[in-house]
């Protein structure tokens, strides 16, 4: 199970959207694609933006997204 949930991650990603504008993310698919892309970057050698000790790359990517360290550009 993914913690935080998809809906929590969508709220974080869409938090900067002005009322009346289209959300940056409107589906789980967008969250999955963004975090998997970031996880591949981490595997490829990019530095993690959060504490990554004893964590898998996907968990690090999810945590980065949840903390607002990375953004999804729509």
C-alpha positions in Angstrom: 0.0 0.0 0.0 1.2 3.5 -0.9 1.6 5.9 2.0 0.7 8.7 1.5 -2.4 7.8 -0.5 -2.8 8.8 -4.1 -5.5 11.4 -3.1 -3.1 12.9 -0.6 -0.4 13.2 -3.2 -2.8 14.7 -5.7 -3.7 17.4 -3.1 -0.1 18.3 -2.6 0.6 18.5 -6.3 -2.5 20.6 -7.0 -2.0 22.8 -3.9 -0.6 25.7 -6.0 -3.4 25.7 -8.5 -5.5 28.9 -8.5 -9.2 28.3 -8.1 -10.8 28.0 -11.5 -7.7 26.6 -13.3 -7.4 23.0 -14.3 -5.5 20.8 -11.8 -2.0 19.8 -12.6 -2.8 16.2 -11.8 -6.3 14.7 -12.2 -5.5 10.9 -12.2 -3.4 8.3 -10.4 -1.6 7.6 -13.6 0.1 11.0 -13.5 1.3 10.3 -10.0 2.6 6.9 -11.0 4.4 8.3 -14.0 6.1 11.1 -12.1 7.3 9.1 -9.2 8.6 6.3 -11.5 10.5 8.8 -13.6 12.0 10.3 -10.5 12.9 6.9 -9.1 14.7 6.1 -12.4 16.7 9.3 -12.0 17.7 8.4 -8.5 18.7 4.9 -9.7 20.7 6.6 -12.4 22.8 8.5 -9.8 20.9 11.8 -9.1 21.0 12.9 -5.5 17.9 12.3 -3.4 16.3 15.5 -2.1 15.2 13.8 1.2 16.8 11.3 3.5 17.2 8.1 1.5 19.0 5.8 3.9 17.5 2.3 3.8 14.8 3.3 1.4 14.0 2.1 -2.1 14.2 4.7 -4.9 10.4 4.7 -5.4 9.8 5.4 -1.7 12.2 8.3 -1.9 10.5 9.7 -5.0 7.1 9.5 -3.3 8.4 11.2 -0.2 10.0 14.0 -2.4 6.7 14.6 -4.1 4.8 14.6 -0.9 7.1 17.1 0.7 7.0 19.3 -2.4 10.6 18.9 -3.2 9.7 17.9 -6.8 7.0 19.3 -9.0 4.9 17.8 -11.8 4.7 20.2 -14.8 1.5 19.8 -16.6 
